[in-house]
Amino acid sequence: MNQEEPTLASLSTLKPLGQIRNSFILAVNEDGLWIIDQHVAHERVLFERVLKERAAQKVGSQRLLMPIVLELSPAQQAAFSEISDELQFNGFEAEPFGARSLAVKVAPAGVDAGSVEHMLHELLDQFSREEQSLNLEKIRARIAASIACHAAIKVNMPLEQNKMEWLLVELAKTDHPMSCPHGRPVVLRYSVKDIQKAFKRI
Ligand SMILES: [Zn+2]
C-alpha cells in the first residue's frame, strides 16, 4: 500500500467499476486502483455538510409522521438538558414528555424515523459518559458525526452506477476525503507503482 496522501485532484478523476459485496466501491484512474468504503465515504460527505449547515443555521429537518417517544435514564436526561439547544440547531425538535421520556417531533433530514431512537440514545450515552464538560465545537462535531453516520448509505447496499459516481464526486469535494469523522480510513489505494512492483515490472 502506498501511504502518501493522494491529491484531491486525483480523487475527482475516479471512475467506479462496481462494488465488492455491495459495500466497497472499486474505482480506477491513472494513479491506480482505489477501494472506497461506501458507508464511511458518505459519512464524510454528510459530516462536512452538516457542520457547514450548522454554521449557517440551516440544518435540514423533517417532521416525523408520529412523534417518537423515548424513555431516558437519569444520566441521559442530564445529558439531554446540556445539549438540547445544540440538538435543536441540528434539526431536532424534542421536548420532555412526562417524567422521564422525550417526545421527538422533528429529526434531521436523512435520518429515518426508525433510527432516531437508537441515534439519540447513543448520543446521550456518549455525552453522559464524558467526565469533563465538552466545548461547543466538540459537541457540534459529535452531533454532526452521529447524524452523518445514521443518514449515510449503509454497507450491503447495491448502488447504481450514477449513485457511485455521485458519491465519488461528492467525496472529492470534501476537505478531508481520506478518513471518516471517527478516524477510520475511507479509501485504500494501490498505486500504479505498487501494481508494477507486484507484477515484477519494476
Ligand atoms: Zn457510521
Residues whose N, C-alpha, C, O or C-beta is under 5 A from the ligand:
A	BS01	ZN	C149
